[in-house]
Amino acid sequence: MKPTIGTEKVSPAIALALLDALRASDTPSEVIEDESFRISLPRRLGLNEVVDTQMRRYAEIRDRRGTISPDEYSSLLGLIDRRPDDTTVFTAAGRRLGESWFSEPGSLDRTRLRLTPAGLRRRKLVRAMREAARALEPAASIVPVMESDVIGIEVREPPLATTDGGSGCTLLTGVLEVCAERRGLGNARILHPRCVARGDDHCRWVATEAVEPG
């Protein structure tokens, strides 16, 4: 199959989801004394006023239907990549994006899905996975995977894999998990068996149990 070429444009919604997950990770789960909070604040980047300012800026760009540059996106990925909880933040941001991009199916939608032929259901899921990858992997080449027992996508020259150890790839994994859950594969798991950061020549994401709907 022919690859889909990603776009150079990056949605500010992605930056917002990343900073929102960062702020949530840095927000104390318990009430702490003022002195302890002042000591820990420098380590809690997500609570910094700069983050709030940037979130307001991204919200304004979103409202204007604007975009941010790939360089700014890469800088934001690098900022999170330096954290010890980078994978947690990336995954949480991916889940947030997935929940905003893929609506929760109602009972009628689920009934229609159960009546949809398995082959068509698989193709629709791969199409949705490709669209998600296009948003998160600027300018990358995205190839659909439609094998006898495996469906998914391959991404060549993925910017997410340039993060240390490929932790940024969990951003797309989180999105694809929600995609599979809400596109009729509630019992599916998203696997990332190949990654450029691990020495492979491309990244691959596949959905298991792809035939049976959730």
Secondary structure, 3 states (H helix, E strand, C coil): CCCEECCCCECHHHHHHHHHHHHHHHCCCCCCCHHHHHHHHHHCHHHCHHHHHHHHHHHHHHHCCCCECHHHHHHHHHHHHCCCCHHHHHHHHHHHHHHHHCCCCCHHHHHHHHHCCHHHHHHHHHHHHHHHHHHHCCCCEEEEEECCCCEEEEEECCHHHHCHHHCCHHHHHHHHHHHHHHCCCCCCCEEEEECHHHCCCCEEEEECCCCCCC
